[in-house]
C-alpha cells in the first residue's frame, strides 16, 4: 500500500477557494455544532447543511473548551459529564433574537433540545422522562458556556448562606450518583440554581438572555410538575424561583409560584415537619432536617411576598407559623459529618428566647413575629395593648439579633431587615388605628418609633456604603429594598430639602440601592420610586410656595 497523500501546503483561509477554480467553498474541519451532536458535517460555508436543517449557529475554527454539562446526550442513560465544544446561547441564529420576542426564542431553544434526545435510528431503547428533562436542562446550561460545577459552587458560596434549604451532603451525593441517570427533579433544581445566580446586565442582549433563562426555567418547572410526582427537589426549585421573582419585582408571579410549592409540600406530607429523631449524621437524620429547612424556606418566602404592599388583602399560601414549630438548623449544621454534629445545640421552638441566634433561626423567629403583626392588622386588633406587647417582642429580638457574635454581618442579616419591616408596619398601622386614643402618649411613642426606624435604616445605608467593597454581593439577600420603603417617610416629611443632612441621607439610600441593583432589580425599582416620590413632593411644595407668594 502506498503512502497516503499528504497536503503539505499551508491551510487556506476559511471562506476562500483556489483561484481559477469553481470548487465549492468548504471548511477544513467539521463545525462545532456537528461535532457536539456527533452528526456528519459537509463543511459547507458559510453554514453546513446540518446547522441549516437544525437552525443552529454554525461555527468553524473554535478553540477547544473544557467539558460542559450536557454536551452529550445518551438516550435512556444520559450523561452529565459531557465532551465536546460549547454552543452559543440557545443555539439560535444571531439575527433571530434581535427581532423575535422571548416566547419565540424559548420555543426554538426547547425544540433544539428535544431534537438532541430523539431516539437514534435502529435503537430500541425507550426515551425516558428523565432523559428528556435532562436534555433540555443540558442545552440551557451549556448554551451560554456555563459549567455545572461552577454553578453549584457559586450557589453554595452565595445564595445558600441566606437560603440554606438544601443539604450539601445529600446534594453532592445525588450529584455524583446522577452522572449516569439524573432524575428530572434534580435537573430542574440545577436549572433553578443556575437562574438565581444570574446577574442582571446593562447590555440589552445579555439581559434578554437572562429573561429567556427565566422563562425556560419556569416552563420546565411547570412541565416537571405535570409529568413527575411532587418531590422535595421540585419544591426546593420552586422556592428558589419564587425568591428570584420576588427579588426582581415579579411579586405576582412569585405569589403563584410559592402557592404551587405549598400545594406540592402538602401532597408529600410536609405540613408539620419536626426535627429528626434519627441517629445524628444518618441518612434519615439528614433527610428529615432538610425537609424542615425546606419547610422554613417556603414559609419565609411566602411571608416576604405577602408583606409586599401589592399583596395587601391576599391570603398566605401556607398555614401560619405555630409557637411550637421547631427552628431549622443553620447552613453549616445541615451536614452529616460527625465532627460538626458533636457541637449541635439543643433544638428550640420558634417562640423560644434563645441565648444565641443563628442566621436562619433568627430569620425564622423574625418571620414568626412579622406574621403576628400581619394577623393583628388583618383582624383589626391593633390597639394600645397589642402595640406594647408586639412592640416589645420585636425590640427584644432585634436587640438580641444585633448583639450576636457574628459581628457586623448581623446589621445586614435577613432577620434585621424583617424585624425593621415588622416594626414599621405595626407602628404605621397603629398611627391610623381608631382603637388608639390619639390624645394619649401612644401617639408620641409611635412617632418616636417611626423616626427611630427611619434613622436606623439610614445608618445601615451609611455604614454599608463605607464597607460594601469588603463584602461579597453574592452573600446578601434581596430584602434591602423592603427596608428602604420604611425610610421614605424620613425623606418625604423633611421640611428642608436643601439641608445638608437630608442630602447625605438621601444619597446614602440611593447609593445602597444602586449597589444592590447590580444583583437584584427590585432595588433599582425601589430607587426609581424613591426618586419619583422626592421629585413629586418637591414639586408640590414649590407649587404651594408659589401660590402663597402670589
C-alpha positions as CSV (number, residue, x, y, z in Angstrom):
1,X,0.0,0.0,0.0
2,X,1.4,3.4,-1.0
3,X,1.8,6.2,1.4
4,X,-1.3,8.3,2.0
5,X,-1.4,11.6,0.1
6,X,-0.4,14.4,2.4
7,X,-1.1,18.0,1.6
8,X,2.0,20.0,2.6
9,X,0.6,23.3,1.6
10,X,-0.4,25.7,4.3
11,X,-4.2,25.7,5.0
12,X,-6.2,28.2,3.1
13,X,-8.4,30.7,5.0
14,X,-11.9,29.8,5.7
15,X,-14.3,31.1,3.1
16,X,-11.8,31.1,0.2
17,X,-11.1,28.7,-2.6
18,X,-8.3,28.1,-5.1
19,X,-8.1,30.9,-7.5
20,X,-9.2,30.0,-11.0
21,X,-11.4,27.0,-10.0
22,X,-15.1,26.7,-9.3
23,X,-14.8,24.2,-6.5
24,X,-17.3,24.7,-3.7
25,X,-16.1,26.6,-0.6
26,X,-15.6,24.2,2.3
27,X,-14.1,24.4,5.8
28,X,-11.0,22.4,6.7
29,X,-12.8,20.8,9.7
30,X,-16.3,19.9,10.9
31,X,-18.2,22.7,12.7
32,X,-18.6,22.8,16.5
33,X,-22.3,22.0,16.4
34,X,-22.0,18.8,14.3
35,X,-19.1,17.7,16.5
36,X,-21.1,18.2,19.7
37,X,-24.1,16.2,18.4
38,X,-21.9,13.7,16.6
39,X,-23.5,14.2,13.2
40,X,-21.8,14.2,9.8
41,X,-20.8,17.7,8.7
42,X,-20.4,18.5,5.0
43,X,-18.2,21.5,5.9
44,X,-20.1,23.9,3.6
45,X,-19.6,27.6,4.1
46,X,-20.9,29.8,5.4
47,X,-23.1,27.2,7.1
48,X,-23.2,23.4,6.9
49,X,-26.3,21.5,5.9
50,X,-26.9,20.1,9.4
51,X,-26.8,23.5,11.0
52,X,-29.2,24.9,8.4
53,X,-31.5,22.0,9.0
54,X,-31.4,22.4,12.8
55,X,-31.4,26.2,12.7
56,X,-28.3,26.2,14.8
57,X,-25.2,28.5,14.8
58,X,-22.5,27.1,12.5
59,X,-19.0,27.9,13.7
60,X,-15.6,26.7,12.5
61,X,-12.1,27.0,13.9
62,X,-13.4,27.4,17.5
63,X,-10.8,26.7,20.2
64,X,-11.4,23.5,22.2
65,X,-13.0,24.1,25.5
66,X,-13.4,22.1,28.7
67,X,-16.3,19.7,29.0
68,X,-19.6,21.2,29.9
69,X,-22.8,19.9,31.5
70,X,-24.8,18.1,28.9
71,X,-22.6,18.4,25.8
72,X,-23.5,14.8,25.1
73,X,-26.9,13.2,25.5
74,X,-27.2,9.5,25.7
75,X,-30.8,8.2,25.3
76,X,-32.1,6.3,28.4
77,X,-28.8,6.7,30.2
78,X,-28.0,10.4,29.9
79,X,-24.5,11.5,30.9
80,X,-23.9,14.6,33.0
81,X,-20.2,14.7,32.3
82,X,-20.0,15.8,28.7
83,X,-17.4,16.2,26.0
84,X,-17.2,18.5,23.0
85,X,-17.4,22.1,22.2
86,X,-19.8,24.7,23.6
87,X,-22.7,26.1,21.7
88,X,-23.8,29.7,21.5
89,X,-26.6,31.0,23.6
90,X,-29.8,29.0,22.9
91,X,-28.3,27.7,19.6
92,X,-30.4,30.2,17.8
93,X,-29.0,32.1,14.7
94,X,-27.9,35.5,15.8
95,X,-30.3,37.5,13.5
96,X,-33.3,35.9,15.1
97,X,-33.0,37.1,18.7
98,X,-32.8,40.7,17.7
99,X,-36.2,40.6,16.0
100,X,-38.0,37.9,17.9
101,X,-39.9,38.1,21.2
102,X,-38.8,35.8,24.1
103,X,-41.6,33.3,23.5
104,X,-40.3,32.6,20.0
105,X,-36.7,32.3,21.3
106,X,-37.8,30.0,24.1
107,X,-39.7,27.7,21.7
108,X,-36.7,27.4,19.5
109,X,-34.5,26.7,22.4
110,X,-36.7,23.9,23.7
111,X,-37.2,22.5,20.1
112,X,-33.4,22.3,19.7
113,X,-33.0,20.4,23.0
114,X,-35.7,17.9,22.1
115,X,-34.0,17.2,18.8
116,X,-30.9,16.1,20.7
117,X,-32.7,13.5,22.6
118,X,-34.7,11.9,19.8
119,X,-34.2,8.2,19.5
120,X,-31.5,7.3,17.0
121,X,-32.3,5.1,14.1
122,X,-32.2,1.4,14.8
123,X,-32.3,1.9,18.6
124,X,-34.9,0.0,20.6
125,X,-34.2,1.9,23.8
126,X,-37.1,4.0,25.1
127,X,-36.7,7.7,25.8
128,X,-37.3,8.3,29.5
129,X,-38.9,11.3,31.0
130,X,-35.7,11.9,33.0
131,X,-33.7,11.9,29.7
132,X,-36.0,14.5,28.1
133,X,-35.7,16.9,31.0
134,X,-32.0,16.3,31.3
135,X,-31.5,17.0,27.6
136,X,-33.4,20.3,27.9
137,X,-31.6,21.4,31.0
138,X,-28.3,20.4,29.4
139,X,-28.9,22.7,26.4
140,X,-29.9,25.6,28.6
141,X,-27.0,25.3,31.0
142,X,-24.3,24.8,28.3
143,X,-25.8,27.4,25.9
144,X,-24.0,30.4,27.5
145,X,-20.8,28.5,28.4
146,X,-21.6,27.5,31.9
147,X,-20.1,24.6,33.9
148,X,-22.3,22.8,36.3
149,X,-19.5,22.6,38.9
150,X,-19.1,26.4,38.8
151,X,-22.9,26.8,39.1
152,X,-23.1,24.6,42.2
153,X,-20.0,26.2,43.8
154,X,-21.3,29.7,43.2
155,X,-24.7,28.8,44.6
156,X,-23.4,27.2,47.8
157,X,-20.9,30.0,48.4
158,X,-23.6,32.7,47.9
159,X,-27.3,32.0,47.9
160,X,-27.1,29.1,50.3
161,X,-25.9,31.4,53.0
162,X,-29.2,33.2,53.2
163,X,-31.4,30.3,51.8
164,X,-30.0,27.1,53.4
165,X,-32.7,24.8,52.3
166,X,-30.5,22.2,50.5
167,X,-28.3,19.8,52.3
168,X,-24.9,20.0,50.7
169,X,-24.1,16.4,51.8
170,X,-27.2,14.9,50.1
171,X,-26.9,17.2,47.1
172,X,-23.4,16.2,46.3
173,X,-24.2,12.5,47.0
174,X,-27.0,12.8,44.5
175,X,-24.9,14.8,42.1
176,X,-22.2,12.0,42.0
177,X,-24.8,9.3,41.6
178,X,-26.6,11.2,38.8
179,X,-23.6,11.2,36.5
180,X,-25.3,8.3,34.7
181,X,-29.0,8.8,35.2
182,X,-30.1,12.1,36.7
183,X,-33.7,12.4,37.9
184,X,-35.9,15.0,36.3
185,X,-36.5,16.9,39.6
186,X,-32.7,17.0,40.2
187,X,-32.2,18.5,36.7
188,X,-34.8,21.2,37.4
189,X,-33.2,22.0,40.7
190,X,-29.9,22.6,38.9
191,X,-31.6,24.9,36.5
192,X,-33.2,26.9,39.3
193,X,-29.8,27.3,40.9
194,X,-28.4,28.5,37.6
195,X,-31.2,31.0,37.4
196,X,-30.8,32.6,40.8
197,X,-27.1,33.2,40.5
198,X,-27.6,35.1,37.2
199,X,-27.0,38.8,37.5
200,X,-28.9,41.5,35.6
201,X,-26.9,43.2,32.9
202,X,-26.9,46.7,31.4
203,X,-26.4,45.1,28.0
204,X,-29.9,44.5,26.4
205,X,-28.8,41.3,24.7
206,X,-27.4,39.8,27.8
207,X,-30.5,40.8,29.8
208,X,-32.6,39.2,27.1
209,X,-30.7,36.0,27.6
210,X,-31.5,36.3,31.3
211,X,-35.2,36.7,30.5
212,X,-35.1,33.6,28.3
213,X,-33.3,31.6,31.1
214,X,-36.1,32.6,33.5
215,X,-38.8,31.6,31.0
216,X,-37.1,28.3,30.3
217,X,-36.8,27.6,34.0
218,X,-40.5,28.4,34.6
219,X,-41.6,26.3,31.7
220,X,-39.6,23.2,32.6
221,X,-40.6,23.5,36.2
222,X,-44.3,23.6,35.2
223,X,-43.7,20.6,32.9
224,X,-41.9,18.7,35.6
225,X,-44.8,19.3,38.0
226,X,-47.2,17.8,35.4
227,X,-45.1,14.8,34.3
228,X,-43.4,13.8,37.5
229,X,-44.6,13.2,41.1
230,X,-44.2,16.0,43.6
231,X,-40.8,15.8,45.4
232,X,-38.6,17.7,47.8
233,X,-36.3,18.7,44.9
234,X,-39.2,20.2,42.9
235,X,-40.3,22.2,46.0
236,X,-36.8,23.5,46.5
237,X,-36.6,24.5,42.9
238,X,-39.9,26.3,43.2
239,X,-38.8,28.2,46.3
240,X,-35.6,29.3,44.5
241,X,-37.6,30.5,41.5
242,X,-40.1,32.3,43.8
243,X,-37.2,34.1,45.5
244,X,-35.8,35.1,42.1
245,X,-39.2,36.5,41.1
246,X,-39.7,38.5,44.3
247,X,-36.1,39.8,44.1
248,X,-36.7,41.1,40.6
249,X,-40.0,42.8,41.2
250,X,-42.2,40.0,39.8
251,X,-44.2,39.7,43.0
252,X,-47.4,38.4,41.4
253,X,-45.5,35.6,39.7
254,X,-43.7,34.8,42.9
255,X,-47.1,34.6,44.7
256,X,-48.3,32.0,42.2
257,X,-45.0,30.1,42.3
258,X,-44.9,29.8,46.1
259,X,-48.5,28.8,46.2
260,X,-47.8,25.9,43.9
261,X,-44.9,24.9,46.1
262,X,-47.2,24.9,49.1
263,X,-49.6,22.5,47.3
264,X,-46.7,20.2,46.4
265,X,-45.5,20.3,50.0
266,X,-49.0,19.2,51.2
267,X,-49.0,16.5,48.6
268,X,-45.9,14.9,50.1
269,X,-46.9,15.4,53.7
270,X,-44.7,18.4,54.7
271,X,-47.4,20.2,56.7
272,X,-45.9,19.7,60.1
273,X,-42.2,18.7,59.9
274,X,-40.2,18.2,63.1
275,X,-36.6,18.0,63.9
276,X,-35.3,14.5,63.3
277,X,-35.2,11.8,66.0
278,X,-33.0,9.6,63.8
279,X,-29.3,9.0,64.8
280,X,-27.2,12.1,64.2
281,X,-25.5,12.0,60.8
282,X,-27.5,9.2,59.4
283,X,-29.2,9.5,56.0
284,X,-32.6,9.6,57.7
285,X,-31.5,12.4,60.0
286,X,-30.1,14.4,57.1
287,X,-33.3,13.9,55.1
288,X,-35.6,14.9,58.0
289,X,-33.6,18.1,58.7
290,X,-33.5,19.0,55.1
291,X,-37.3,18.7,54.9
292,X,-37.6,21.0,58.0
293,X,-35.2,23.6,56.4
294,X,-37.1,23.5,53.1
295,X,-40.4,24.0,55.0
296,X,-39.0,27.1,56.6
297,X,-37.7,28.3,53.3
298,X,-41.2,28.0,51.9
299,X,-42.8,29.8,54.9
300,X,-40.2,32.6,54.8
301,X,-40.6,33.2,51.1
302,X,-44.4,33.1,51.4
303,X,-44.4,35.8,54.2
304,X,-41.9,38.0,52.4
305,X,-44.0,38.0,49.3
306,X,-47.2,38.6,51.3
307,X,-45.7,41.6,53.0
308,X,-45.3,43.5,49.7
309,X,-47.9,46.3,49.6
310,X,-49.2,45.0,46.3
311,X,-50.2,41.8,48.0
312,X,-52.5,43.5,50.6
313,X,-55.6,41.5,51.2
314,X,-54.3,38.3,49.7
315,X,-54.0,35.2,51.9
316,X,-50.8,33.4,52.7
317,X,-50.1,30.3,50.6
318,X,-49.1,28.4,53.8
319,X,-50.5,27.9,57.2
320,X,-49.4,30.5,59.9
321,X,-46.4,29.6,62.0
322,X,-47.2,28.0,65.3
323,X,-45.4,28.7,68.6
324,X,-44.3,25.1,68.8
325,X,-42.8,24.8,65.3
326,X,-39.2,23.7,65.6
327,X,-36.4,26.1,64.4
328,X,-34.3,24.9,61.5
329,X,-30.6,24.1,61.5
330,X,-28.1,26.6,60.2
331,X,-26.4,26.2,56.9
332,X,-23.2,24.7,58.3
333,X,-25.2,22.4,60.6
334,X,-27.2,20.7,57.8
335,X,-24.4,18.2,57.2
336,X,-23.8,14.6,58.2
337,X,-20.2,15.0,59.4
338,X,-19.9,13.6,62.9
339,X,-17.2,16.1,63.9
340,X,-19.6,19.0,63.2
341,X,-22.6,17.3,64.8
342,X,-20.9,16.9,68.1
343,X,-21.4,20.6,68.8
344,X,-25.0,20.7,67.7
345,X,-27.1,22.7,70.2
346,X,-30.4,21.6,71.7
347,X,-33.4,22.2,69.5
348,X,-35.8,25.0,70.3
349,X,-39.3,26.2,69.3
350,X,-39.7,29.3,67.2
351,X,-41.2,31.1,70.2
352,X,-38.3,30.4,72.4
353,X,-36.0,33.1,73.8
354,X,-32.5,31.9,72.8
355,X,-29.1,32.5,74.3
356,X,-27.6,32.5,70.8
357,X,-29.4,33.1,67.4
358,X,-28.2,31.8,64.1
359,X,-28.8,33.4,60.8
360,X,-31.6,31.1,59.6
361,X,-33.1,30.6,63.1
362,X,-33.2,34.4,63.6
363,X,-34.9,34.9,60.3
364,X,-37.5,32.2,61.2
365,X,-38.2,34.0,64.5
366,X,-38.4,37.3,62.7
367,X,-40.9,35.9,60.2
368,X,-42.9,34.5,63.1
369,X,-43.3,38.0,64.6
370,X,-44.0,39.5,61.2
371,X,-46.9,37.1,60.9
372,X,-48.2,38.1,64.3
373,X,-48.1,41.7,63.2
374,X,-49.9,40.9,60.0
375,X,-52.6,38.9,61.8
376,X,-53.2,41.7,64.3
377,X,-53.7,44.2,61.4
378,X,-55.9,41.9,59.4
379,X,-58.1,41.2,62.5
380,X,-58.2,44.9,63.4
381,X,-56.6,44.2,66.7
382,X,-54.0,47.0,66.6
383,X,-54.7,48.7,70.0
384,X,-52.5,50.1,72.8
385,X,-52.1,46.7,74.4
386,X,-51.1,45.0,71.1
387,X,-48.8,47.8,70.2
388,X,-47.0,47.4,73.5
389,X,-46.8,43.6,73.6
390,X,-45.8,43.1,70.0
391,X,-43.5,46.1,70.0
392,X,-41.6,44.8,73.0
393,X,-41.2,41.3,71.3
394,X,-39.9,42.9,68.2
395,X,-37.5,45.2,70.0
396,X,-36.1,42.4,72.2
397,X,-35.5,40.1,69.2
398,X,-33.9,43.0,67.2
399,X,-31.6,43.8,70.1
400,X,-30.7,40.1,70.5
401,X,-30.0,39.8,66.8
402,X,-27.8,42.9,66.7
403,X,-25.8,41.7,69.7
404,X,-24.8,38.3,68.2
405,X,-21.1,37.4,68.0
406,X,-21.4,37.3,64.2
407,X,-20.1,40.8,64.1
408,X,-21.0,43.5,61.5
409,X,-22.9,41.0,59.4
410,X,-25.8,41.0,61.8
411,X,-26.7,44.5,60.8
412,X,-27.3,43.4,57.3
413,X,-28.8,40.0,58.1
414,X,-32.3,38.9,56.7
415,X,-33.6,38.9,60.3
416,X,-32.7,42.5,60.9
417,X,-34.4,43.6,57.7
418,X,-37.6,41.6,58.5
419,X,-37.8,43.0,62.0
420,X,-37.4,46.6,60.8
421,X,-40.2,46.0,58.3
422,X,-42.4,44.4,61.0
423,X,-41.8,47.3,63.5
424,X,-42.6,49.9,60.8
425,X,-45.7,48.0,59.6
426,X,-47.0,47.7,63.2
427,X,-46.5,51.4,64.1
428,X,-47.8,52.7,60.8
429,X,-51.0,50.7,61.3
430,X,-51.2,51.9,64.9
431,X,-50.9,55.5,63.7
432,X,-54.1,55.0,61.7
433,X,-55.9,52.8,64.1
434,X,-59.2,54.0,65.6
435,X,-58.7,51.9,68.8
436,X,-55.8,54.1,69.9
437,X,-56.6,57.4,71.7
438,X,-54.7,59.9,69.7
439,X,-54.6,62.3,72.6
440,X,-52.6,59.7,74.7
441,X,-48.9,59.1,75.0
442,X,-49.1,56.3,72.4
443,X,-49.1,58.9,69.6
444,X,-45.8,60.3,70.7
445,X,-44.3,56.8,71.2
446,X,-45.4,55.8,67.7
447,X,-43.8,58.9,66.2
448,X,-40.6,58.3,68.0
449,X,-40.5,54.7,66.9
450,X,-41.1,55.6,63.3
451,X,-38.3,58.2,63.5
452,X,-36.0,55.7,65.1
453,X,-36.7,53.0,62.5
454,X,-36.1,55.5,59.7
455,X,-32.8,56.6,61.3
456,X,-31.8,53.0,61.7
457,X,-32.3,52.3,58.0
458,X,-30.3,55.4,57.0
459,X,-27.5,54.5,59.4
460,X,-27.4,51.0,57.9
461,X,-27.1,52.6,54.5
462,X,-24.3,54.9,55.6
463,X,-22.4,52.0,57.2
464,X,-22.9,49.7,54.3
465,X,-21.7,52.2,51.7
466,X,-18.5,52.5,53.6
467,X,-17.9,48.8,53.8
468,X,-19.5,47.5,50.6
469,X,-16.1,46.9,48.9
470,X,-15.3,44.4,51.6
471,X,-18.5,42.3,51.1
472,X,-19.3,39.7,48.6
473,X,-22.6,40.7,47.0
474,X,-23.5,37.1,46.4
475,X,-24.0,36.6,50.1
476,X,-26.6,39.3,50.5
477,X,-30.4,38.5,50.4
478,X,-32.6,40.7,48.1
479,X,-34.6,42.3,51.0
480,X,-32.7,45.7,51.1
481,X,-35.5,47.4,49.0
482,X,-38.1,46.5,51.7
483,X,-36.4,48.5,54.5
484,X,-35.7,51.5,52.2
485,X,-39.5,51.7,51.8
486,X,-39.6,52.2,55.5
487,X,-37.2,55.1,55.3
488,X,-39.1,57.1,52.6
489,X,-41.1,58.8,55.4
490,X,-37.9,60.5,56.6
491,X,-37.2,61.7,53.0
492,X,-40.8,62.9,52.3
493,X,-41.5,64.5,55.6
494,X,-38.3,66.5,55.7
495,X,-39.1,70.2,55.9
496,X,-35.8,71.4,54.3
497,X,-34.8,69.6,51.1
498,X,-31.7,71.7,50.9
499,X,-30.5,70.6,54.3
500,X,-27.0,69.0,54.2
501,X,-28.1,66.1,56.4
502,X,-31.1,65.4,54.2
503,X,-28.9,65.4,51.1
504,X,-26.4,62.9,52.8
505,X,-29.2,60.6,53.9
506,X,-30.9,60.7,50.5
507,X,-27.7,59.9,48.7
508,X,-26.8,57.1,51.2
509,X,-30.1,55.3,50.4
510,X,-29.7,55.9,46.7
511,X,-26.1,54.6,46.7
512,X,-27.1,51.4,48.6
513,X,-29.9,50.8,46.2
514,X,-27.7,51.3,43.2
515,X,-25.2,48.8,44.6
516,X,-27.9,46.1,45.1
517,X,-29.4,46.8,41.7
518,X,-26.3,45.1,40.3
519,X,-27.7,41.9,41.8
520,X,-31.4,42.3,42.3
521,X,-33.5,44.6,40.0
522,X,-36.1,45.1,42.8
523,X,-33.6,47.5,44.3
524,X,-33.5,49.5,41.1
525,X,-37.3,49.7,41.0
526,X,-37.3,51.0,44.6
527,X,-34.7,53.6,43.6
528,X,-36.9,54.8,40.8
529,X,-39.9,55.0,43.2
530,X,-37.8,56.9,45.8
531,X,-36.6,59.4,43.2
532,X,-40.1,59.9,41.8
533,X,-41.6,60.4,45.3
534,X,-39.0,63.0,46.2
535,X,-39.4,64.8,42.9
536,X,-43.2,64.8,43.2
537,X,-43.1,66.1,46.8
538,X,-40.6,68.9,45.9
539,X,-42.8,70.0,43.0
540,X,-45.9,70.1,45.3
541,X,-44.0,72.2,47.8
542,X,-42.7,74.5,45.2
543,X,-46.2,75.0,43.8
544,X,-47.5,75.6,47.3
545,X,-44.8,78.2,48.0
546,X,-45.5,79.9,44.6
547,X,-49.2,80.0,45.5
548,X,-48.5,81.7,48.8
549,X,-46.3,84.3,47.1
550,X,-49.0,85.1,44.6
